[in-house]
Amino acid sequence: MKRVNCYKCEGYYVTWEEGMPHGCRILGFKSKLMPSLSVFRSSGMPCQYFTEKANKKEKAP
């Protein structure tokens, strides 16, 4: 099974909250753990909403 890397997902963000430092905009929650790990622990499946960030080098003119 392939692991989901939240750092590479468009929905991931840092909340800057001490107790809940990781957030997922797509699923709408904050977590102490990486969002993909929280999703896996609750559903038993890898995150189905992972959307890889576009490479900044590809966007440059």
VOBA-1610 file (N, C-alpha, C; in pm, whole numbers, padded with zeros to 5 digits, always signed):
BEGIN
Met+00084-00118+00000Met+00000+00000+00000Met+00089+00125+00000Lys+00058+00218-00086Lys+00134+00341-00096Lys+00093+00440+00014Arg+00192+00499+00079Arg+00164+00598+00183Arg+00136+00733+00121Val+00043+00805+00177Val+00008+00938+00129Val+00093+01041+00203Asn+00161+01126+00129Asn+00245+01230+00187Asn+00168+01362+00186Cys+00115+01400+00299Cys+00032+01521+00309Cys+00108+01647+00268Tyr+00238+01649+00287Tyr+00316+01767+00251Tyr+00307+01797+00101Lys+00278+01695+00021Lys+00268+01711-00123Lys+00124+01732-00170Cys+00029+01741-00078Cys-00113+01754-00113Cys-00158+01901-00110Glu-00243+01938-00205Glu-00296+02075-00210Glu-00379+02111-00087Gly-00440+02013-00025Gly-00527+02039+00089Gly-00456+02056+00222Tyr-00330+02020+00231Tyr-00256+02025+00357Tyr-00217+02169+00391Tyr-00227+02202+00520Tyr-00178+02331+00569Tyr-00134+02319+00713Val-00048+02410+00755Val-00001+02417+00894Val-00093+02513+00967Thr-00151+02469+01078Thr-00248+02551+01151Thr-00183+02648+01248Trp-00064+02620+01293Trp+00008+02697+01394Trp-00060+02690+01530Glu-00152+02596+01549Glu-00210+02570+01681Glu-00124+02465+01749Glu-00088+02490+01872Glu+00004+02401+01942Glu-00047+02257+01951Gly-00173+02238+01981Gly-00228+02104+01999Gly-00272+02037+01870Met-00300+02114+01767Met-00348+02060+01639Met-00271+02127+01525Pro-00146+02087+01503Pro-00062+02158+01407Pro-00086+02127+01259His-00160+02020+01228His-00180+01980+01089His-00326+01995+01050Gly-00350+02043+00928Gly-00487+02061+00883Gly-00508+02011+00741Cys-00633+01979+00710Cys-00671+01936+00575Cys-00787+02023+00530Arg-00764+02104+00428Arg-00870+02191+00375Arg-00976+02109+00301Ile-00936+02002+00237Ile-01029+01921+00158Ile-01131+01852+00247Leu-01086+01791+00356Leu-01176+01721+00447Leu-01226+01809+00561Gly-01162+01924+00579Gly-01209+02021+00678Gly-01184+01985+00823Phe-01064+01941+00855Phe-01034+01913+00995Phe-00889+01945+01028Lys-00862+01955+01158Lys-00727+01976+01211Lys-00695+01854+01296Ser-00564+01824+01308Ser-00526+01703+01379Ser-00388+01717+01442Lys-00367+01639+01546Lys-00235+01631+01608Lys-00142+01550+01517Leu-00199+01453+01445Leu-00125+01368+01352Leu-00138+01423+01210Met-00060+01368+01119Met-00076+01404+00979Met-00217+01364+00936Pro-00286+01446+00859Pro-00423+01413+00819Pro-00437+01276+00754Ser-00342+01237+00669Ser-00353+01105+00604Ser-00350+00992+00705Leu-00274+01008+00811Leu-00268+00906+00915Leu-00400+00901+00993Ser-00457+01017+01021Ser-00587+01021+01090Ser-00695+00954+01005Val-00693+00980+00875Val-00789+00919+00783Val-00770+00768+00781Phe-00647+00722+00772Phe-00620+00578+00768Phe-00664+00511+00897Arg-00635+00572+01010Arg-00674+00513+01138Arg-00825+00506+01156Ser-00897+00603+01103Ser-01042+00603+01122Ser-01116+00517+01018Ser-01062+00507+00896Ser-01134+00435+00791Ser-01068+00303+00749Gly-00938+00289+00778Gly-00867+00171+00735Gly-00823+00177+00589Met-00845+00292+00526Met-00809+00312+00386Met-00721+00435+00372Pro-00633+00437+00271Pro-00555+00560+00248Pro-00647+00673+00204Cys-00603+00795+00221Cys-00684+00911+00185Cys-00720+00908+00037Gln-00849+00920+00007Gln-00898+00916-00130Gln-00901+01054-00194Tyr-00874+01159-00116Tyr-00882+01296-00166Tyr-00746+01359-00193Phe-00640+01281-00187Phe-00505+01333-00211Phe-00498+01393-00351Thr-00456+01520-00358Thr-00437+01589-00485Thr-00298+01650-00482Glu-00209+01599-00565Glu-00070+01644-00562Glu-00059+01789-00606Lys+00024+01864-00532Lys+00049+02003-00566Lys+00117+02013-00701Ala+00085+02118-00775Ala+00151+02141-00902Ala+00294+02186-00874Asn+00385+02145-00958Asn+00525+02182-00944Asn+00541+02329-00984Lys+00600+02409-00898Lys+00617+02553-00926Lys+00701+02577-01051Lys+00796+02488-01078Lys+00881+02504-01195Lys+00800+02488-01324Glu+00696+02407-01322Glu+00613+02388-01439Glu+00528+02512-01469Lys+00494+02589-01366Lys+00411+02708-01383Lys+00489+02827-01438Ala+00620+02828-01420Ala+00701+02943-01462Ala+00698+02959-01614Pro+00692+03084-01661Pro+00686+03108-01806Pro+00819+03082-01874
//
